[in-house]
Amino acid sequence: MVFRLVMEGILIFIVFAAAVFYVIRMVYNAFFAQSNAGCAKGCGSCQTSLPTFSDDLPQPNAKS
């Protein structure tokens, strides 16, 4: 009986500590992490500006 209560307490503490770590990491990434993304997720799917393709297009009057 006592062993079961101790194990439940340990399991609850582990889940709580993981949740606290996750929230702290999300707040840190939102304010302090350096990433190329425009949002806190850091996946790179959000862009802060539109891409420019002028380097990829051939110039009509370009001399080679």
SENU-723844 format. One record per residue (C-alpha): residue in three letters; x, y, z. Coordinates in steps of 0.1 Angstrom, whole numbers, plus 5000, padded with zeros to 4 digits. Layout:
% SENU-723844
REC   code     xx     yy     zz
REC    ALA      X      Y      Z
...
//
This chain:
% SENU-723844
REC   code     xx     yy     zz
REC    MET   5000   5000   5000
REC    VAL   5027   5025   5010
REC    PHE   5049   5014   4980
REC    ARG   5020   5022   4956
REC    LEU   5015   5057   4971
REC    VAL   5052   5064   4968
REC    MET   5052   5053   4932
REC    GLU   5022   5074   4924
REC    GLY   5038   5104   4939
REC    ILE   5070   5099   4919
REC    LEU   5050   5095   4887
REC    ILE   5030   5126   4894
REC    PHE   5062   5145   4901
REC    ILE   5078   5133   4868
REC    VAL   5048   5144   4848
REC    PHE   5046   5178   4865
REC    ALA   5084   5184   4861
REC    ALA   5081   5175   4823
REC    ALA   5052   5200   4819
REC    VAL   5071   5227   4837
REC    PHE   5102   5221   4815
REC    TYR   5080   5222   4784
REC    VAL   5064   5255   4793
REC    ILE   5098   5271   4803
REC    ARG   5113   5259   4770
REC    MET   5084   5274   4750
REC    VAL   5087   5308   4768
REC    TYR   5125   5308   4762
REC    ASN   5121   5300   4725
REC    ALA   5095   5327   4721
REC    PHE   5117   5354   4735
REC    PHE   5154   5345   4734
REC    ALA   5161   5318   4709
REC    GLN   5176   5328   4675
REC    SER   5158   5312   4647
REC    ASN   5150   5319   4610
REC    ALA   5113   5314   4616
REC    GLY   5090   5343   4623
REC    CYS   5072   5326   4652
REC    ALA   5080   5307   4684
REC    LYS   5076   5272   4669
REC    GLY   5110   5274   4652
REC    CYS   5099   5250   4624
REC    GLY   5107   5275   4596
REC    SER   5073   5274   4580
REC    CYS   5065   5310   4588
REC    GLN   5084   5336   4568
REC    THR   5090   5372   4579
REC    SER   5093   5384   4543
REC    LEU   5085   5373   4508
REC    PRO   5112   5354   4490
REC    THR   5129   5372   4461
REC    PHE   5136   5352   4429
REC    SER   5155   5379   4410
REC    ASP   5188   5360   4413
REC    ASP   5173   5330   4397
REC    LEU   5157   5348   4367
REC    PRO   5178   5355   4336
REC    GLN   5183   5392   4329
REC    PRO   5170   5403   4295
REC    ASN   5200   5426   4287
REC    ALA   5227   5408   4306
REC    LYS   5260   5405   4288
REC    SER   5279   5373   4294
//
